Amino acid sequence: MNPQLLVGIALVAAGAVLVGFGLNATEAPLGQLSEALTGSYPDRTIWQLAGGAAALCVGILLTARSRMR
């Protein structure tokens, strides 16, 4: 199997997990309280969402690119 495909699949999986954790954290009572008081979510939640989205995008691109070959 192509190493690029394996890395792409791993990034998609890791990105999905990070986005899941980030979305779960936005629904947590402490996250909602922080958002209500400051207008934004805690930094950790934002990093999980942004990092997960980035990993998903790169993973999808790598997987698609390796499939085109």
Summary of the structure (lengths in Angstrom):
residues: 69
radius of gyration: 15.2
end to end distance: 12.4
largest distance: 50.6
contacts: 208
relative contact order: 0.26
helix: 88%
strand: 0%
